[in-house]
Amino acid sequence: MQELAKILIILGSVIIILGLVLLVAHKIPFLGRLPGDILIERKNFTFYFPLTTSLLLSLLLTIIFWIWSRRQ
């Protein structure tokens, strides 16, 4: 039962942190506009794929989780 409580507390904390990040993400000027992000604009069509931003965030999260797993 205590394991479930710990998991729920961690999950809730992650959701709160994710919500806070989403609130302030638009204030970071370069996020989503890095070189390598794909933007195609046509007359009635816009395609945007933040490739570089996705790779950078993936690398950052990988490092964070690697450090976290080494700590335990």
C-alpha positions in Angstrom: 0.0 0.0 0.0 2.9 2.4 0.8 4.4 1.7 -2.6 1.2 2.8 -4.3 1.1 5.9 -2.2 4.7 6.8 -3.2 3.9 6.2 -6.9 0.9 8.4 -6.8 2.8 11.2 -5.0 5.6 11.0 -7.6 3.1 10.9 -10.5 1.3 13.9 -9.0 4.5 15.8 -8.7 5.5 15.1 -12.3 2.1 16.3 -13.5 2.4 19.5 -11.5 5.9 20.1 -12.8 4.8 19.4 -16.4 1.9 21.9 -15.9 4.3 24.6 -14.7 6.6 24.0 -17.6 3.7 24.3 -20.0 2.7 27.6 -18.3 6.1 29.2 -18.8 7.2 27.4 -22.1 5.9 30.2 -24.3 8.1 32.7 -22.5 11.3 30.9 -23.5 12.2 32.8 -26.8 14.2 30.2 -28.6 12.2 27.1 -27.7 10.5 25.8 -30.8 12.4 28.1 -33.1 15.8 26.5 -33.2 17.8 25.9 -36.4 16.7 22.5 -37.7 13.0 22.9 -36.8 11.0 22.2 -39.9 8.5 24.8 -41.0 6.6 24.6 -44.3 4.1 27.3 -45.2 1.9 27.1 -48.2 -1.2 29.0 -49.3 -3.7 27.0 -47.1 -1.4 24.8 -45.3 1.2 25.1 -42.5 3.4 22.2 -41.3 5.6 22.6 -38.3 7.8 19.9 -36.8 10.2 21.0 -34.1 12.9 18.4 -34.8 15.8 20.1 -33.1 13.7 21.1 -30.1 12.5 17.5 -29.7 16.0 16.1 -29.8 17.2 18.7 -27.3 14.4 18.0 -24.9 14.9 14.2 -25.3 18.6 14.6 -24.5 17.9 16.8 -21.5 15.3 14.3 -20.1 17.6 11.4 -20.8 20.4 13.0 -18.8 18.0 13.9 -15.9 16.6 10.3 -15.8 20.1 8.8 -16.0 21.3 11.0 -13.1 18.1 10.0 -11.1 18.6 6.3 -11.8 22.3 6.4 -10.7 21.3 8.1 -7.4 19.0 5.3 -6.3 
